[in-house]
């Protein structure tokens, strides 16, 4: 009993200590790393040379590690990509050739380089604050220019891959993000800063200005987090915020802004990774914390090993000597006599890391080799196999007791974002049976599941049972950084739309746009719904709003072209279609619409060109075949 009392008091003491950091409070503001640099000059200068300090920078030559001497070619889209410098400005030119003639050319300026250059430089384009990834990456280890991860295997999204808050919040200091958007920013910092590891600095700065100084050689300064003073678990959670990437499920009313040093990661999100039988040595790039926790070193330390046991975040790993890391091993294993063949240890310079933390490729990033942080006895290899093996389930890495809601949502996200395997939906359905669907989160997950199943009729029946107005007033009525309620409205709206119930769809789309006014996909579907009800002027307003926000939004031009045709203005319609195709020569809907217009105008030759283009993209396109039949009859 006495032992239990001591344990209880110790636990309470730890909890109180973790809660003493005053800058965790939501009222404490970030001040920017220049404020930190004024006092911590040496740490700042050293940190700016680390991978974190160089994680995102303006697209200037001084920040680039890329050697841009090649041209990329997408053999499926038949598009070439020519990244090049002009003075100190970086551009990417997309073009198409036919019989050595240029049939398409589009140039974008690059605004940001993302990635420190330790492994890669990828590139971002900002269009009126809307942030997209450009279709080229330089892989520095192998000195290869190639498409970015996720653009391969017929997945080249060209200039439309949105860079949302989840991505930017780990690759950078916190930006100023536009509420109600997916990828619009009003301010973009230059790289990860001090406050990502130390927390908001306002209170600390104010204390110093007011001469409220703490002797940190004897006391903890609770106005700012020093990670060295955190518990091992909190230290690892701090690093895991970005070095444990996977399938992140946010908690209710939390966003990717909400984690702060000194918090448990599970207070904000659960992070899941798939587990497979026979793939214990396969891993994604940013899984350092997961791999470390699988190590015997971590397990046998009884949780006493943290990332900063071996890493000094203020010093670049590239500037840290092998001997430094070797000494970290010997602090625990100094009396251990290595049993490896002496010839092998001599060949590896008696380097523990070379044997026990192998260099390996990763499952998600090509042309990259990283140090596997699962410390173990390994064969010396740099390959990762990706052969088929039995799926064991999604594992929540940072929370031993995730809720049924979290688990269900994790399987749905895994299906939608990573791998569209039906068994993910089956697993989600299993957890759904344990969820209260009368809660906002429960209804969100249920609609999400039905939407992915394309079960629009069940969504309609369920919403009609509750009542559309009741749902809009009591369930789907809050703005947040994740646009959760807006997404639910959109999915319900799409269900009504697919069943040609346009009045009901309009209500749901309208609410989605109210909650997320800068999600341009929502506005686009809302505009189409208005058009289907002959509300032409209102539809035009929506499409024009989209183009005022992002003048590269192709579908808005296509829809304006179709509206113009319906309103009898063929010339304006053709102008819209041609401009849309100047942005994307393979845009199928625009090619179909343009073909219809040309047939109406008896421009058979130009119609043949569009039909041939459609068939070159997809020989089985039924609408193109129908057009071809019509042209042959003519």
PAPA-429233 format. One line per 10 residues: number of its first residue (from 1); their letters; for each residue x, y, z of C-alpha. Coordinates in pm, 1 decimal. Last residue first. Example, Ala and Ser with C-alpha at 12.3 -4.5 7.8 and 13.67 -1.06 7.14 Angstrom:
residues 2
2 = sa = 1367.0,-106.0,714.0; 1230.0,-450.0,780.0
END
This chain:
residues 634
634 = xxxxxxxxxx = -2089.6,1344.6,-9170.9; -2134.0,981.1,-9072.0; -1762.8,955.2,-8991.9; -1787.3,1265.9,-8775.8; -2081.4,1123.3,-8581.2; -1900.4,791.9,-8530.4; -1592.0,975.8,-8410.6; -1799.4,1177.1,-8164.0; -1942.7,851.9,-8025.7; -1593.1,706.0,-7992.5
624 = xxxxxxxxxx = -1478.2,1019.8,-7807.6; -1773.0,987.5,-7571.0; -1686.5,625.9,-7503.6; -1322.4,688.2,-7413.6; -1163.5,348.2,-7470.9; -855.2,476.2,-7653.7; -777.5,700.3,-7352.8; -534.1,988.9,-7388.4; -473.4,924.8,-7759.1; -849.0,882.0,-7801.3
614 = xxxxxxxxxx = -917.9,1223.8,-7651.9; -652.1,1386.1,-7871.9; -797.1,1218.0,-8179.3; -1138.9,1355.0,-8085.9; -1000.1,1707.0,-8040.0; -823.3,1698.8,-8379.4; -1135.3,1558.1,-8547.9; -1338.4,1849.5,-8404.8; -1088.5,2092.7,-8557.5; -1145.2,1935.8,-8898.3
604 = xxxxxxxxxx = -1521.1,1912.1,-8856.8; -1590.0,2276.7,-8773.1; -1966.2,2243.0,-8827.1; -2041.7,2499.4,-8551.2; -2238.2,2244.8,-8349.5; -1960.5,1994.7,-8411.3; -1705.0,2247.4,-8288.7; -1905.9,2312.4,-7972.3; -1940.9,1941.5,-7894.7; -1567.0,1891.0,-7950.5
594 = xxxxxxxxxx = -1490.8,2180.6,-7714.8; -1701.9,2023.9,-7442.3; -1528.2,1688.1,-7480.2; -1182.2,1848.0,-7485.2; -1270.8,2051.7,-7176.8; -1389.5,1743.7,-6990.0; -1073.0,1553.3,-7082.5; -812.2,1805.2,-6974.6; -509.6,1675.6,-7166.5; -384.8,2010.3,-7298.9
584 = xxxxxxxxxx = -385.8,2153.1,-6945.5; -329.9,2526.7,-6896.2; -354.6,2608.2,-7268.0; -651.1,2369.4,-7271.7; -838.2,2590.6,-7023.2; -757.9,2893.5,-7238.9; -894.1,2720.9,-7546.8; -1213.2,2622.6,-7367.4; -1271.5,2975.2,-7235.5; -1212.9,3128.7,-7577.6
574 = xxxxxxxxxx = -1442.9,2872.0,-7740.6; -1723.0,2962.6,-7499.2; -1670.4,3332.1,-7569.4; -1705.5,3268.7,-7942.0; -2010.0,3047.2,-7898.1; -2213.3,3298.8,-7694.8; -2563.3,3148.1,-7695.6; -2630.2,3137.1,-7321.0; -2576.5,2761.9,-7318.9; -2243.8,2816.4,-7493.1
564 = xxxxxxxxxx = -2137.3,3073.7,-7235.8; -2232.0,2837.6,-6954.7; -2018.1,2563.3,-7108.9; -1724.5,2800.4,-7140.1; -1770.7,2919.5,-6784.6; -1761.0,2555.7,-6675.7; -1439.0,2490.3,-6863.9; -1277.4,2806.4,-6725.9; -1378.3,2704.1,-6370.2; -1247.3,2350.8,-6431.5
554 = xxxxxxxxxx = -897.2,2484.6,-6501.1; -824.2,2662.3,-6172.4; -507.6,2847.5,-6275.3; -646.9,3192.6,-6205.2; -671.2,3116.2,-5834.2; -872.2,3358.1,-5618.7; -1017.4,3575.4,-5893.5; -1067.1,3254.8,-6091.2; -1273.8,3097.4,-5814.0; -1483.4,3409.1,-5764.4
544 = xxxxxxxxxx = -1552.3,3410.6,-6138.3; -1676.9,3052.0,-6117.7; -1907.5,3136.3,-5826.7; -2045.6,3453.3,-5987.3; -2110.9,3264.6,-6312.2; -2320.6,3011.2,-6118.1; -2526.9,3291.8,-5965.1; -2589.9,3441.4,-6309.0; -2680.8,3103.9,-6459.1; -2934.9,2986.6,-6205.9
534 = xxxxxxxxxx = -3065.1,2734.3,-6459.5; -3101.5,2463.9,-6188.8; -2811.8,2265.0,-6334.3; -2613.0,2590.5,-6331.3; -2659.9,2627.3,-5958.3; -2532.7,2271.9,-5905.3; -2230.3,2344.8,-6126.7; -2154.6,2655.1,-5917.9; -2176.8,2458.3,-5594.3; -1941.5,2199.1,-5743.8
524 = xxxxxxxxxx = -1690.3,2472.5,-5824.5; -1732.8,2637.2,-5487.3; -1649.6,2312.8,-5307.9; -1343.8,2259.0,-5528.2; -1236.3,2615.9,-5451.5; -1201.9,2557.6,-5079.6; -1167.9,2925.3,-5000.0; -1519.7,2974.5,-4862.9; -1492.5,2676.0,-4625.3; -1785.0,2704.3,-4382.1
514 = xxxxxxxxxx = -2006.0,2913.4,-4608.6; -1898.0,2707.0,-4911.3; -1994.3,2379.3,-4740.3; -2325.2,2537.4,-4637.7; -2398.2,2627.1,-4999.5; -2302.0,2277.4,-5112.5; -2554.4,2128.5,-4866.9; -2839.7,2356.8,-4964.1; -2762.8,2321.3,-5335.3; -2767.5,1942.0,-5308.9
504 = xxxxxxxxxx = -3119.1,1954.5,-5163.5; -3241.4,2164.7,-5457.5; -3038.3,1955.8,-5704.1; -3179.9,1613.7,-5627.9; -3025.2,1465.1,-5942.7; -2921.5,1145.6,-5760.3; -2553.8,1227.0,-5801.8; -2633.2,1576.7,-5673.7; -2795.2,1447.0,-5354.5; -2486.1,1238.5,-5275.4
494 = xxxxxxxxxx = -2256.9,1527.1,-5372.5; -2435.5,1752.0,-5125.7; -2394.0,1493.5,-4850.0; -2023.6,1472.2,-4925.4; -1990.0,1852.6,-4942.8; -2175.3,1904.6,-4618.0; -1952.8,1648.4,-4443.0; -1646.1,1816.5,-4587.4; -1763.0,2155.1,-4457.7; -1815.2,2005.6,-4111.8
484 = xxxxxxxxxx = -1456.0,1877.7,-4102.4; -1294.2,2183.9,-4262.1; -963.0,2086.0,-4096.5; -876.4,2441.5,-3989.0; -1218.9,2484.8,-3831.9; -1552.3,2640.7,-3916.1; -1859.2,2504.8,-3742.6; -2216.9,2436.7,-3863.1; -2251.6,2072.9,-3966.0; -2425.0,1904.4,-3674.5
474 = xxxxxxxxxx = -2700.5,2114.0,-3516.6; -2817.4,2375.3,-3766.4; -2721.7,2199.0,-4089.2; -2841.3,1860.1,-3965.0; -3172.2,1998.8,-3842.7; -3222.7,2183.5,-4170.4; -3161.5,1865.2,-4369.9; -3391.4,1648.3,-4157.7; -3273.1,1355.7,-3944.7; -3454.5,1101.6,-4159.4
464 = xxxxxxxxxx = -3363.5,1296.8,-4472.2; -2996.6,1281.2,-4372.5; -3010.5,903.0,-4324.5; -3201.8,837.6,-4646.8; -2967.8,1059.2,-4849.4; -2654.6,896.4,-4706.4; -2803.5,552.8,-4772.2; -2871.9,650.6,-5134.1; -2521.9,785.3,-5188.1; -2350.8,455.2,-5115.1
454 = xxxxxxxxxx = -2037.8,537.3,-5314.8; -1845.5,323.1,-5060.9; -1614.9,619.1,-4996.8; -1926.3,830.0,-4937.2; -2073.5,572.2,-4698.9; -1756.8,575.4,-4486.3; -1729.0,955.9,-4477.0; -2100.1,979.4,-4391.6; -2046.4,744.5,-4095.5; -1727.4,923.8,-3986.7
444 = xxxxxxxxxx = -1894.5,1267.7,-3981.5; -2201.5,1125.8,-3808.3; -1986.8,982.5,-3528.9; -1785.3,1301.1,-3495.7; -2101.7,1510.9,-3459.5; -2256.0,1263.0,-3216.9; -2573.4,1073.0,-3302.7; -2372.7,804.4,-3481.3; -2251.8,660.8,-3150.2; -1962.2,438.1,-3255.4
434 = xxxxxxxxxx = -1920.2,66.1,-3184.4; -2065.4,-55.3,-3516.5; -1835.1,191.7,-3690.6; -1534.3,-9.4,-3572.2; -1626.3,-305.1,-3792.8; -1716.5,-71.2,-4078.6; -1366.6,76.7,-4069.5; -1217.8,-271.9,-4102.2; -1428.6,-344.9,-4409.2; -1331.6,-8.6,-4558.0
424 = xxxxxxxxxx = -963.5,-93.5,-4513.0; -1032.2,-438.5,-4660.3; -1141.5,-273.0,-4984.9; -790.9,-155.5,-5065.5; -764.8,200.8,-5196.1; -408.1,258.9,-5068.0; -277.9,594.0,-4940.5; -516.2,885.8,-4908.0; -867.2,743.6,-4939.1; -817.3,392.2,-4800.6
414 = xxxxxxxxxx = -577.9,496.7,-4524.2; -811.1,785.0,-4439.7; -1103.4,545.3,-4396.1; -893.7,308.0,-4186.4; -778.6,592.9,-3961.1; -1133.9,724.9,-3927.5; -1253.9,392.1,-3790.7; -960.0,370.0,-3549.9; -1008.8,724.0,-3417.9; -1380.4,671.4,-3365.8
404 = xxxxxxxxxx = -1317.0,338.3,-3194.6; -1090.9,524.2,-2953.3; -713.3,485.4,-2945.9; -569.0,310.4,-2639.1; -195.7,249.2,-2683.3; -139.2,595.4,-2830.3; 172.6,710.6,-3015.9; 216.2,436.6,-3276.6; -144.5,350.0,-3351.5; -102.6,29.3,-3551.9
394 = xxxxxxxxxx = -308.9,-31.2,-3862.6; -366.8,-398.6,-3931.9; -188.9,-727.2,-3997.7; -171.0,-712.9,-4377.6; -24.3,-1033.9,-4516.0; 271.5,-997.3,-4748.4; 337.9,-883.0,-5103.5; 697.4,-788.2,-5175.0; 830.9,-443.3,-5094.4; 1188.3,-530.4,-5006.7
384 = xxxxxxxxxx = 1413.6,-263.6,-4862.9; 1772.1,-239.1,-4977.0; 2082.7,-87.6,-4824.9; 2241.0,-400.5,-4685.4; 2482.7,-497.5,-4409.7; 2296.8,-780.5,-4238.8; 2150.5,-647.9,-3921.1; 2183.0,-682.3,-3545.9; 1958.3,-410.3,-3411.8; 1906.9,-36.3,-3363.1
374 = xxxxxxxxxx = 1583.6,54.9,-3540.5; 1678.5,406.5,-3639.9; 1743.1,307.5,-4002.2; 1986.2,563.1,-4140.4; 1862.2,706.2,-4467.3; 1897.6,635.6,-4838.7; 1703.5,832.4,-5097.6; 1659.1,777.0,-5472.6; 1284.9,710.9,-5426.2; 1080.1,825.6,-5122.5
364 = xxxxxxxxxx = 789.1,617.0,-4989.5; 913.0,269.5,-4905.3; 1253.1,376.3,-4780.7; 1607.0,287.2,-4887.6; 1842.6,175.0,-4617.2; 2161.2,257.2,-4435.4; 2198.1,16.4,-4150.0; 2186.5,113.4,-3784.3; 2360.3,-178.7,-3611.1; 2655.0,-255.6,-3836.3
354 = xxxxxxxxxx = 2755.0,84.9,-3973.2; 2646.2,255.5,-3650.8; 2883.3,55.1,-3431.9; 3186.9,175.8,-3630.7; 3491.4,-43.3,-3572.0; 3638.7,113.1,-3888.8; 3387.0,-79.1,-4104.1; 3659.1,-291.1,-4264.4; 3805.6,-347.0,-3915.8; 3468.7,-465.2,-3788.4
344 = xxxxxxxxxx = 3444.9,-706.5,-4080.4; 3795.0,-845.0,-4038.4; 3735.2,-880.0,-3663.2; 3428.6,-1103.7,-3721.6; 3156.9,-972.4,-3492.4; 3150.6,-1066.1,-3124.2; 3198.3,-710.1,-2998.5; 3306.3,-703.1,-2636.5; 3060.6,-497.7,-2433.7; 3209.5,-292.8,-2152.6
334 = xxxxxxxxxx = 3144.1,38.2,-2327.9; 2792.5,-59.0,-2431.5; 2591.3,212.5,-2259.4; 2820.1,514.4,-2299.6; 2982.6,322.4,-2585.7; 2689.5,382.6,-2817.2; 2698.2,757.9,-2754.9; 3075.3,749.5,-2813.3; 3020.6,608.8,-3159.8; 2777.0,890.8,-3231.1
324 = xxxxxxxxxx = 3041.0,1151.7,-3150.1; 3311.3,950.7,-3326.7; 3112.0,963.6,-3649.1; 3145.7,1340.2,-3633.6; 2854.4,1581.0,-3633.0; 2857.8,1842.8,-3909.4; 2624.5,1647.3,-4136.2; 2401.1,1581.5,-3834.6; 2361.4,1957.6,-3820.2; 2393.5,2103.7,-3471.8
314 = xxxxxxxxxx = 2116.9,2276.3,-3272.5; 1907.0,1959.3,-3259.1; 2183.6,1774.9,-3068.3; 2113.1,1410.2,-3139.2; 2214.8,1096.9,-2947.5; 2018.4,1110.1,-2622.5; 1819.6,1381.5,-2797.2; 1605.0,1119.9,-2971.1; 1515.4,956.2,-2643.6; 1622.9,645.2,-2455.4
304 = xxxxxxxxxx = 1499.5,590.7,-2099.7; 1189.2,394.1,-2196.3; 1281.6,76.8,-2013.7; 1639.6,96.9,-2147.9; 1586.5,-262.8,-2260.6; 1309.9,-157.6,-2499.1; 1499.4,139.7,-2640.2; 1821.8,-51.0,-2701.9; 1623.7,-350.4,-2824.8; 1493.6,-124.1,-3097.5
294 = xxxxxxxxxx = 1125.8,-107.6,-3194.0; 1098.5,230.7,-3021.4; 1373.5,366.7,-3246.0; 1185.1,257.3,-3558.5; 866.8,435.1,-3448.9; 1060.6,749.5,-3358.8; 1244.9,759.3,-3691.8; 939.7,705.2,-3908.4; 987.3,995.4,-4149.6; 1126.7,793.4,-4440.6
284 = xxxxxxxxxx = 877.0,510.9,-4458.8; 957.4,164.2,-4330.8; 1027.4,-194.7,-4428.6; 1236.4,-398.3,-4185.1; 946.7,-576.9,-4013.8; 790.9,-658.2,-4347.1; 724.8,-1030.7,-4304.0; 371.4,-988.9,-4176.3; 256.2,-638.6,-4247.0; 187.0,-342.3,-4020.1
274 = xxxxxxxxxx = 23.4,-24.2,-4143.6; 115.3,299.8,-3964.6; -111.6,516.5,-3753.7; -61.4,850.7,-3579.3; -318.2,962.8,-3321.7; -357.0,1336.3,-3283.0; -373.0,1634.7,-3049.2; -356.3,1504.1,-2691.7; -188.8,1193.6,-2836.2; 122.0,1401.5,-2901.9
264 = xxxxxxxxxx = 169.6,1455.3,-2531.0; 234.5,1820.7,-2462.1; 558.3,1983.4,-2342.0; 637.5,2123.2,-2685.4; 319.1,2242.6,-2854.2; 62.1,2060.3,-3065.6; -232.8,2273.8,-3170.9; -143.6,2405.5,-3516.1; -211.5,2073.5,-3690.2; -570.3,2108.7,-3575.5
254 = xxxxxxxxxx = -776.1,1996.9,-3277.6; -1152.6,2033.1,-3226.4; -1195.9,1657.5,-3181.4; -867.3,1467.7,-3205.3; -674.4,1458.9,-3530.5; -609.8,1132.4,-3713.0; -261.4,1121.9,-3865.7; -179.8,845.4,-4113.8; 195.4,835.5,-4127.2; 476.3,1061.8,-4022.2
244 = xxxxxxxxxx = 664.4,1009.9,-3699.9; 959.0,1247.7,-3730.0; 731.7,1551.8,-3739.4; 537.2,1542.9,-3412.0; 753.8,1247.3,-3313.6; 1033.4,1483.0,-3208.5; 814.8,1642.7,-2941.0; 661.9,1306.2,-2853.1; 1010.8,1169.8,-2792.5; 1095.0,1450.1,-2551.3
234 = xxxxxxxxxx = 756.7,1409.8,-2382.6; 821.3,1040.5,-2323.9; 1174.1,1106.9,-2196.7; 1039.8,1360.7,-1946.7; 1106.5,1721.5,-2031.7; 1403.4,1915.7,-1896.3; 1621.5,1858.4,-2205.1; 1332.8,1986.7,-2417.7; 1377.4,2338.0,-2269.9; 1026.3,2478.0,-2283.1
224 = xxxxxxxxxx = 979.9,2850.5,-2220.7; 812.9,3042.8,-1935.7; 879.4,2751.4,-1700.8; 1242.5,2847.1,-1650.1; 1374.4,2547.7,-1460.3; 1600.5,2621.7,-1168.3; 1964.3,2580.6,-1064.8; 2173.3,2644.9,-1376.5; 1863.8,2808.6,-1524.8; 1901.8,3111.0,-1297.2
214 = xxxxxxxxxx = 1568.4,3268.3,-1385.9; 1528.3,3634.9,-1484.0; 1223.4,3854.3,-1434.5; 1399.0,4166.1,-1565.8; 1075.2,4298.3,-1720.2; 1224.7,4263.4,-2069.8; 1337.2,3910.9,-1979.7; 991.7,3816.0,-1853.6; 831.2,3960.1,-2166.2; 1060.3,3757.2,-2391.8
204 = xxxxxxxxxx = 977.9,3433.6,-2207.4; 604.9,3507.6,-2218.1; 611.4,3571.0,-2593.4; 828.1,3270.7,-2685.4; 579.2,3014.2,-2808.4; 715.7,2660.0,-2775.2; 1073.8,2539.2,-2743.9; 1088.7,2282.5,-3024.1; 874.1,2453.5,-3290.4; 964.1,2785.7,-3128.4
194 = xxxxxxxxxx = 1323.4,2779.1,-3250.8; 1231.5,2782.3,-3619.3; 1156.8,2542.3,-3903.4; 1217.3,2712.8,-4235.4; 1162.3,3052.3,-4393.6; 814.1,3153.8,-4279.6; 515.5,3166.7,-4518.9; 252.9,3437.0,-4474.5; -95.6,3478.8,-4622.1; -150.4,3111.2,-4691.3
184 = xxxxxxxxxx = -404.0,2916.5,-4898.0; -388.1,2535.7,-4916.7; -708.2,2374.4,-4797.8; -914.2,2685.0,-4732.4; -1174.6,2787.5,-4475.3; -929.9,2952.8,-4239.4; -640.3,3106.5,-4433.9; -308.5,2985.3,-4292.7; -40.2,3209.8,-4147.8; 255.7,2975.2,-4138.1
174 = xxxxxxxxxx = 385.8,2770.5,-3843.6; 756.8,2706.4,-3883.7; 826.7,2473.1,-4170.9; 835.4,2121.2,-4307.5; 609.4,1986.8,-4034.6; 328.7,2244.2,-4047.6; 366.9,2265.1,-4426.6; 256.0,1908.9,-4490.8; -42.6,1894.6,-4253.2; -138.7,2250.4,-4348.5
164 = xxxxxxxxxx = -198.7,2166.6,-4709.9; 28.2,2171.0,-5012.6; -220.5,2105.4,-5290.9; -106.1,1897.3,-5585.7; -243.0,2081.7,-5890.1; 64.4,2176.9,-6092.8; 128.9,1848.2,-6275.5; -77.0,1580.5,-6097.4; 154.9,1312.4,-6235.4; -1.4,996.0,-6098.0
154 = xxxxxxxxxx = 50.5,757.5,-6390.0; 311.0,556.4,-6199.0; 513.4,847.4,-6054.4; 393.8,1177.5,-5911.4; 364.3,1039.6,-5556.4; 726.1,1111.4,-5466.1; 847.6,1401.5,-5679.4; 944.3,1351.2,-6045.4; 1311.9,1311.7,-6121.7; 1643.7,1496.2,-6124.1
144 = xxxxxxxxxx = 1914.2,1266.8,-5989.9; 2232.0,1348.9,-5799.9; 2210.1,1016.4,-5611.2; 2229.2,1174.0,-5266.0; 2085.1,1504.9,-5386.9; 1749.8,1390.8,-5517.5; 1624.1,1691.3,-5716.3; 1247.5,1707.5,-5736.7; 1017.8,1806.8,-6022.0; 641.4,1835.4,-6074.0
134 = xxxxxxxxxx = 576.2,2158.5,-5880.6; 392.7,2134.8,-5549.4; 104.1,2374.3,-5494.2; 32.1,2664.2,-5257.6; -264.4,2899.6,-5293.3; -135.8,3238.0,-5171.8; -227.4,3427.1,-5489.6; -63.3,3145.5,-5685.4; 225.9,3004.6,-5484.7; 441.5,2738.2,-5649.8
124 = xxxxxxxxxx = 651.7,2492.1,-5451.7; 968.3,2294.9,-5523.0; 1137.6,1980.9,-5397.2; 1502.2,1966.8,-5296.8; 1606.5,1630.5,-5163.7; 1819.5,1427.9,-4922.7; 2040.3,1665.3,-4726.6; 1913.1,1935.5,-4962.8; 1711.1,2104.9,-4691.0; 1372.2,2014.6,-4831.9
114 = xxxxxxxxxx = 1117.6,2259.6,-4967.4; 1239.4,2520.5,-5215.9; 990.8,2802.7,-5252.6; 848.7,3040.1,-5514.6; 900.7,2863.4,-5845.2; 793.9,3055.5,-6154.3; 557.9,2872.1,-6385.7; 581.8,2823.8,-6762.4; 333.7,2656.2,-6996.1; 398.7,2539.2,-7350.0
104 = xxxxxxxxxx = 185.4,2319.2,-7571.3; 202.0,2208.7,-7934.5; 574.7,2265.1,-7983.5; 667.2,2115.9,-8320.7; 922.2,1834.9,-8335.6; 667.5,1604.2,-8498.8; 444.8,1669.5,-8197.7; 606.4,1817.1,-7889.8; 458.4,1903.2,-7551.5; 578.1,2159.3,-7297.2
94 = xxxxxxxxxx = 604.2,2226.6,-6926.1; 848.9,2497.5,-6823.1; 964.2,2517.6,-6462.0; 1124.4,2839.8,-6345.7; 1379.5,2950.6,-6084.7; 1482.4,3312.7,-6041.8; 1838.6,3419.5,-5958.3; 1944.8,3492.8,-6318.5; 1709.4,3274.1,-6516.8; 1736.1,2931.5,-6363.9
84 = xxxxxxxxxx = 1593.8,2620.0,-6519.5; 1344.9,2337.6,-6478.1; 1241.5,2187.4,-6813.8; 951.6,1945.6,-6795.5; 831.9,1747.8,-7098.6; 478.1,1617.3,-7142.4; 359.6,1305.4,-7322.3; 96.0,1244.2,-7053.2; 201.4,879.9,-7029.5; 565.7,921.5,-7128.1
74 = xxxxxxxxxx = 623.4,1193.1,-6869.3; 959.6,1342.2,-6962.7; 1204.4,1525.7,-6740.7; 1469.1,1754.8,-6888.1; 1823.0,1744.4,-6756.7; 2092.5,1984.0,-6635.6; 1937.3,2124.5,-6320.4; 2187.2,2051.7,-6045.0; 1990.5,2110.0,-5727.6; 2129.9,2204.1,-5387.6
64 = xxxxxxxxxx = 1935.0,2530.4,-5379.9; 1938.5,2783.7,-5097.4; 2193.4,3024.3,-5249.7; 2029.1,2984.2,-5588.2; 1703.2,3137.9,-5470.1; 1362.7,2971.2,-5442.4; 1271.9,3109.4,-5099.4; 1344.6,2864.0,-4818.6; 1190.9,2563.0,-4649.7; 1370.2,2297.7,-4441.6
54 = xxxxxxxxxx = 1700.2,2488.1,-4407.7; 1683.9,2534.5,-4029.2; 1549.0,2182.8,-3993.9; 1827.9,2032.7,-4202.8; 2079.2,2212.7,-3984.6; 2282.6,2518.1,-4084.4; 2033.6,2761.9,-3929.3; 2072.5,2572.8,-3602.1; 2439.1,2672.1,-3571.6; 2371.4,3041.5,-3615.8
44 = xxxxxxxxxx = 2074.5,3030.9,-3378.4; 2263.7,2841.2,-3108.9; 2551.3,3088.2,-3130.7; 2330.5,3398.9,-3118.1; 2100.8,3299.4,-2834.2; 2021.4,3652.8,-2718.2; 1917.1,3838.1,-3035.3; 1861.7,3508.3,-3214.1; 1551.8,3428.4,-3009.9; 1374.8,3744.1,-3125.5
34 = xxxxxxxxxx = 1477.1,3663.0,-3482.3; 1316.3,3322.7,-3430.7; 961.7,3452.9,-3441.9; 736.5,3580.3,-3162.5; 478.4,3304.8,-3115.8; 193.4,3398.4,-2885.6; 89.7,3286.4,-2537.8; -291.0,3288.1,-2493.0; -323.8,2921.1,-2590.7; -133.7,2813.2,-2280.8
24 = xxxxxxxxxx = 162.8,2588.2,-2353.5; 385.3,2885.5,-2272.8; 330.8,2837.1,-1898.6; 519.5,2513.2,-1867.4; 392.6,2389.7,-1533.2; 169.8,2124.5,-1684.8; 451.2,1876.0,-1729.5; 556.8,1924.1,-1367.9; 201.8,1870.3,-1245.3; 177.9,1545.2,-1437.6
14 = xxxxxxxxxx = 510.8,1426.9,-1301.2; 413.6,1511.3,-943.4; 81.0,1331.7,-981.5; 265.8,1020.6,-1098.9; 515.0,1039.1,-812.0; 233.3,1080.0,-560.3; 56.7,774.3,-701.3; 378.3,569.5,-699.4; 445.1,665.8,-338.5; 89.4,570.6,-245.4
4 = xxxx = 117.1,239.9,-433.1; 442.5,157.2,-253.5; 284.5,233.9,85.7; 0.0,0.0,0.0
END
